[in-house]
């Protein structure tokens, strides 16, 4: 098992247009520990994860997964979007949705 932090974020800033959503965020997830990102609606939890996964652009900052940039670990990271991003009329089951996070998009 790697001793590098599963996720390290330094000075992350994300904006939607000219409105900053996150600014100068630092985060380091400790290896081997269960970690939760919690906060009220609109606090930036999803924005943080989407920016880390390069699903939305960053204004500034760096992100590393196990000490490497996302482009190097893309096939090792899974992401299952929130309910708002899922078409609930699409015929699927729980296993299929969980496996969506393993697709190396």
Secondary structure, 3 states (H helix, E strand, C coil): CCCCCCEEEEEEEEEECCEEEEEEEEEEECCCCCCCCCCCCCCCHHHHHHHHCCCCCCCEEEEEECCECHHHHHHHCCCCCCHHHCCCCCCCCHHHHHHHCCCCC
